[in-house]
Amino acid sequence: METSIIVASILLMLSIIASKVSDRFGIPALLVFLVLGMLAGSEGVGGIYFDNHAIAQSVGVLALALILFSGGLSTEWRSVRSIFTWGLGLSTIGVVVTAVVVGLFAERALGFTLKEGLLLGAIVSSTDAAAVFSILRSKGISLKGRLKPLLELESGSNDPMAVLLTIGIIQLLTQPDATLADSIKLFFLQITVGLAAGYVMGRCIPYIVNHIRLGYEGLYPVLTLALALFTYGLTTEISGNGFLAVYLAGIITGNSNLIHKRSLLHFHDGFAWLMQITMFLTLGLLVFPSHLVPVIGVSLLTAACLMFVARPLAVFLCLLPSPFTMREKTLISWVGLRGSVPVILATFPLQAGIPQAEMIFNVIFFVVLTSVLLQGTSIQRVATWLGLDAPLQEHRIYPLEFNPDSGYKSGLNELVVPAGSKAAGKKLVDLRLPGKSLIVLIARGNEYVLPSGSTSLAEGDTLLILAEKETFDRIRSEIFTQEDEAQRLAV
C-alpha cells in the first residue's frame, strides 16, 4: 500500500515538473503525461503492469466529467453566445461527417468492414475537451476574436454525439436485431435529458451554494465537487448524457452570482489539472508500446485522413453559411485535437468483445499521439502564419481578492488605459466616475498604486474597478473615446 502511494506521488510530481518543461519548449503537457504513463508501464522503465480496461474507462469518464465542469465554470457566456449556433453545428453535424468520412476511408483503404470502419470513425470523431482547454488556455496560445470560444464550446459539447455514435454502432455489431431507429431514439433521449438536467442543476447549484451557509469556507469547493458528480451520475442514471449535463451546469453556474467564486474557480482549475494528469497517466499505463508498432502504417493513414480530409470537410460544411473567413475556417480545421475521449471510447469495443477491438484501440491511441504531437505543438505557429494570432496577455495576479456575498452584484473588473485615451494624464477626481463604483487599485508596470482623488492616470495603467456590470460598461464608454475603442478592437 505504502509503495503504491509513493509511486503515485512520484508520478504526480514528475508530471508537474514535466509540465513546466513542456511550457518552455512548446510541447503540450498532455503529451508529456501520456509518455510518462507509457514509461511507467509494463514495457517502460517503471515496469507497472496495468491492462484493466474497465478501471481505465471509469477513471477516464470520472476525470472527463470534472474537467468539463471546470471548463464550463470558466466559460463566459457572453463570449460564446454569438457563436453558439456554429459551435452546436460542429458538435453534432461535424462529428457525424467526420465519423462517416473516416469510416468510409477505413473500409476502402484499410481493409475494415463498413461497420468496423464506422466504429473507428465514431470513436475518433470528437475533439477532446481536456486537450483543447489545456492547450488553448496555456500561456503560449492566443487567438483572435471568436476562435477560442468556438473551439472550446465545440470540444465541450461534442462528446455526447461521439458517445452515442460509438454505442449505436457497437449495438449494430453485437445485436443483429438492433435498428437505426433505435439509435436515433437513443440520441434524442440522451440529448434532451442531458440538456434538461444540465439546465436544472445549473440553476440549483448556485442557489444551494449561496444559501447553505456553511461554517467553513473550505467546504464550498467540496460541495460544488459533489454537486458536479451528482449531476453527471443522476443524468446518466435517467438515460441522459452526463457529459453534456455537467458542462452545461458548469456554464450556468460560472455565469451566476456565486459566493467565494474566485476560490471555487481556483479549486476546480487545480482539480481539473489533477484529473488530466491522472487520466493521461492511466491511459499511458494501459498502452503496450510494442502493440503500436504493427499498426503504425494504418494509424498514420487514419491520422492523415482525419486531419487533412475529414476534419476540414466537416468544418467547411458546418461553417459554410457562417461569417467566419477562409483563414479562420482553416485554423478551426487544424485545431481538431484528439485526446483522452477517443482513447476512453476505444475501451468500449474491448468491453463489448468486438473482434477488431484490440487493433482499433491501438490505432486510436497512435492517432491521438499524432494529433497532440503535430497539431498541439503547431497551433500558435499556424495561427501566426494565417494572421489570426493575438498578442499574448499576461494574467496579472493582484495582491487582493474579492468574494462577494450572495445577491451582491458588484465585481472587480480590469480596465486598461490605452495609448491616446482622453483619461490619460487626468486625475481620478476629474474623471467624475459614477457613485456606485470604486477604483481599488492601479497596476502600473510591475508596481501597484493605491489610488486617491489626486492620482493621475497614465497610458498603459490597468485599473481594478469595483462596480456592477452596467456601471462598469458606462465607465468604459466614458474613458474610451470612439477612436480609442476602434484601436482596442483592432488589437
N, C-alpha and C positions, 0 to 999 in steps of 0.2 A: 504493500500500500504506500509506504513512505517513498519507495523507489519511483512509483508511478507519479507521485506528487512532484518529486524532484525533476523528473524528466519533463513533465508538463510545464513546470515553471521555467525550465531552461529553454524549452521550445518557444514559450511566450516571450521571454527576454530576447532571444535571438531574433524573433520576428520583429520586435520593436526596434532593435538595433539595425536590423536589415532594412526596415522602412526608412530610417534616416539615410542610409547609404543609397537606397533607391531614389529618394528625392534628389540627392546630389547628382546622380548620374542619369536621371530621367527615366528610370526603369519603374514600371508600375509595381507598387508594393504587393499587389495580389499575386503577381507572377513570382515574386520572391517567396511569398508564403507557400505557394504550390510547390516550388522547388525544394524548400526546406522540408515540407512534408514528405516529398519523394526521397530526399536524402536520409531522412529519419526512418524511412520504411524498411521493409524486409530486404530489399535489394540495395539499400543505401548503407551508409556508414553506421547509422543508428541501429539497424537490424530489428526494428519493431515490426513484428508480423501482424498485419491487420487486413482482413478480407471480408469483414462483416458489412455487406451492402445495406442491410436493414438499419444498422446503427448509423452508418454514414448518411443514409437518407433521412433519418429522424433528426440528426444533428443539423443537416443542411436545411430542412424545412423550418425547424425552430429558429435557426440563425437568420434565415431569409425573412421570416415574418417580422422579427425585431429590427432588422436592417431597414425594411420597408417602412415600418412605423417611425423610425428615426428620420428617414428621408422625407416622409410626409410632414413630420413636425417642423422641419427646417425649410419647407417649401412655401414661399409666399404666393398666396392665391392670385394676387394682382399680377404676378409675373407670368402665370400660366393661363390666366383667364382668356387672353386674346388668342392663344394658340391651342386651346383645349380641343377644338374640333379636329384640328390636324393631328394632334397627339393621339386622339381616340382612333382616328383612321389608321395611323401607323401601328397602333397596338392591337388592332383587330384584322382589318383587311391586309395590312402589311405583313402580319405574321402568317396569314393563310397563303399569300402569294409566295413568301419565302419558303414555306414548307413544301408547296407544290413544285416550285422550280427545283429545289434541291432533291425532292423525291423523284421527279422525272429524270434528273441527271443521274441519280444513283441507279435507277433502273436501266437506263440506256447505256451508261458508260462504265458502271462499276459492278454490274452483274447481280444486283439485288433484285428481288421480285418487286412488283409495284407497291404492295402493302409494306414490305420491309423498307423500301426507299422512302415512302411517305412517312413512315415512323421515324427514320433518320432525320428527314426534313423537319418534322414536327418538333422533335427534341431540340434541334439546334435553331429553331425559328425565332426565338425571342432574344432581345438584347438583355443584358444582365444588370439589374439594379445595383448590386453590390459593386460591380466593376465600374459602372458609369458614375455613380455617386462618388466613389473613391477617387477616380481619375479626374473627373471634371471639377471636383471641389478641392483638388490639391492645389498647392500654391503655384504650381508651374503652368496651369492651364487657365486661359482667359479668352472667352469667345464673345463676339459682338452680338448685340440685340437679343432676339428671341431664341437663338440657337440652343443655349444651355438649358433654359426652362423646357423647351420642347423635347430635347434628348432625355432629360431627367423624367419628365412626365411619361414619355413613351416607355422607358425602361421600368418605371414603377408600376405601369398598368398593363403591360403586355404579357406578363407571366400567366394570367388566367387562360388566355387563348392557347398558349403553348401547352399548358397542362391539360386542357380539355381535348386538344387535338391528339396529344400523346395517349391519353386514357382511351379516347374513342377508337384510335387505330389499334391499340392493344386489344380492345374488345373485339374488333373485327378479326384480328389474328387468332384469338383464343376462343372466341364464341361464334361459331358459324351462323347461328341464328340471329346475331346482332345486326341491326339495320342502321342505315344513315339517319333515318328519322329519330332513332333513339339517341344518337349522338347530338343531333340538333336540339332535341328537348333538354338533354343534359346541359348543353351550353347555355341556353336561355335561363334555365333554372339556376345554374351557378352564378351567372352574371347578375340576374335580378335579385337573388337573395344576398349576394355579396355587396351590391350597391346599397340595398336597404339596410343591411346590418351595419355596414360601414358608416352610413349616414346617422343612424340611430346612436351608435356608440360614439361617433364623433361629437354628437350633442351631449351625450351623457357624461363622457369623461371630464370635460371642463366643469360641468355642474358639480360632479362628485368631488373633484379636486378642490374647487373653490368653497364648498360648503361643509366638508367633512371636519374641518378644524382640528387637524392632528396636533399633538403636543410637541412633536419633534419634526423639524424641517427635513431631516434625513429620511423620513418615512414617505415623503411625497414621491420621490423617484421610484421607490419600491411599489407604491400604489399604482403609478402610471404603467410600470412594467407589468404588473399583474393584470391591469385592465387591457393592455395590448395583447397579452397572451390569451385572456378571456375572449377578446374579440375574435381572434383567429380560431380558437378552439370551438366556440359556440357557432360561428358561421360555418365551419367545416362540418360540425355535427348536424346542422339542419340543412345540409346539402348545398351550401353556398360556397363561393370561392373565398377562402380565408385571406389569401394574399391581397386580393382587391379590397376586401373589407378593412384590413388593418392599415393599408396605405391610405385609403380614403379617410378613415378615422384619424390618422395622423395629420393629414392636411387640415381637416376641420378643427382639430384640437390646437394645432400650431397657429392657426389664424383666429383663435378666440382669445378673449381676455382670461389670463391664467395667472394665479399667484405662483411665485417662485419660478416664473417662466424661464428666466436665464439659467438658473441652476438645473432645471429639468432638461433644457436643451443640451447643456454641457454633459449631463449624466448620460443621456441617450446617445449622444455623439460618441462618447467614450465606450459605452456598452456596444454600440454598433461596430466599432473597431474590434472589440474583443470577439464579437460574433464572426466578423470577417476573418480574423486570424484563425479562430477555432475551426470555422467551416473549411477554409482552404487548406489548413494543415491536415484536417481529417481526409479531405478528398485527395490530397497528395499522398497520404499514407495508404489510401485504398488502391493506388495505381502501382502496377508492377512494370517498371520501365522496359524490361525485356519483352513484354507483351506488345509494346508500342512499335517495336522495330518492324514486325511483319506488315503493319498497316500504314507505314509511312507514305507509300505511294498513293493509296486510296485516300488517306487523310488529307494530304496536300491538295489532291484534286478536288476533294469536297470543300476544303477551305477556300480554294481559288474560286470555285463556283459560287460559294456563299458570299465572299467579299466583293467579287467583281461582276457577278451576274444577278444572283437572287436578291441581295440587299439593295443594290442600285435600282433594279427593276421595281421592287416593292415601294421604295421611297419615291421614285419619279411618278409612279402611277397614283399613289395616295396623295401626293402633293401637287398633282397636275394643275388643279384649279386654284392653288394657294398663291399668296403673294410672295412666297419665297423665290429668290433668284436662282439661276442655274448654279452659281457658285455655292450658294447656301445648301441646295439640294445635294450637291456633290459632297460637301463636308458632312452632311447628315448621313449620307450613304456610307461614308468612311467610318463614322463613329457608331458602327454596328457591333459593339463589343459583346463578345460571348464570354461567359464566366461560369459561376457556380450553378446557375439554374440548369443549363444543358447537362452538366455532369450529374446533378441530382436527378433530373428526369431520365438520364441514361440508366439509372439504377432500377427504374420501373420495369423495363423489359427483363432484367435479370431476375427480379422478384416474381414476374409472371411466367418465367420459364420459356421465353421466346428463343427459338433455335439459334438465331444470329445475335443474341443479346450481348455476348462477350465481345464480339467484333465491333458491334455498334458502340458499346461503352468505350472501347479503346480508340475508335475513330473520333468520337465526340471529344474525348479528353485531349487528343492531339490537336483537334480543330480549335479548342479553347486555348491551348498553349500558343498556337499560331496567331490567333486573334489578339490575345493580350500582348504578345511579343511584338507583332507588326503594327497593329492598329493603335494599341495603347501607348506605345512609345513614340508614335509619329503624329499624334493629333495636333499638337501645337505647331509642328513644322508644316503640316498640311494646311492648317488654318492661316498661317503666315503666308504661305505660297498662294492661297486663294484670296488673300487680303481680308480675312474675316477674324483676325486676332485682335483683341482689345488690350490696352495697356494693363499690365499686371497691377492689381491693387493690393497693397499690404494691409492686412487686417490688424488694426491697432488694438492693443489691449489697454484699456483705461484703468486707472487706479481707483475705480469705484464701480459699484454695481447698483442696479435699481430693480427691486422686485415689488411691483405694485400689488396691492391687495385686491380682492375680488370686487369688481364694479368700478375700479379706478381706471379711467380711460386714457390717462396721460402715459406717455412713454418717452424714453430717451431716443433722440433722433440725431443723426450726423448730418451736418451741412457744411460743404466746403465753399470757401470764398474764392471764386475763380479769378483769373487774371482779367483786369478791366472792369471788375464789378463796381457798381456805384457805392457798395458798402465798404470797399477798401479805403483805409485812411480815416474812416469815421469813428467817433466814439460810440460806445454802445448806447449811451443815453440819447444820442442823436438819431438812433435808428427807429425809435418810437415803436417798439415791438408790442404786440397785444398783451393785455394784462395777464391773461391766463397762460403765460409762458415764462420760461426762465432759462438763460444761458448758464449752465452749471460749470462748464469747463471749456477751455480753448486749447487745442493741441497745435503747437507752432514748432515745426521741425521735430526735434527729439525732446522738446520740453513741453511742459504743461503750464498754462497761465490761469490763475484763479481770477475770474472776471469781476470787474466793478464798473460802475457807470462811466468812469473816466478811461477805461481800457479802449485803446484804438485797435481796430481790426487791420489785418494785413492780408495781402493776396496769398492764397495757399493755406490760410488758417482753417482748421476743422473745428466747427462749433458743435458742442454737445448740448442739445436743446431739450428741455423737459416741456412737453406740450401735447395736447391732443392732436390727432391726425389732421383734422380740419384746420386747426390753428397753425400747425407746422406747415401745411401746404400754403397757407396765406403768408406766413413769414418767408417762405422760399420764393414766392412770387414777388414779394416786396424787395428782397435782397437781389434777386437776379433780374437784370433788365432783359428785354427781348433779345438783344444781341448776345448777352451772356448765356441765356438759355439755349440759343442756337449753337453756340460754341460748345456748351456742355453736352448736348445731344450728339454733336458731331464726334466728340471724343468717345 
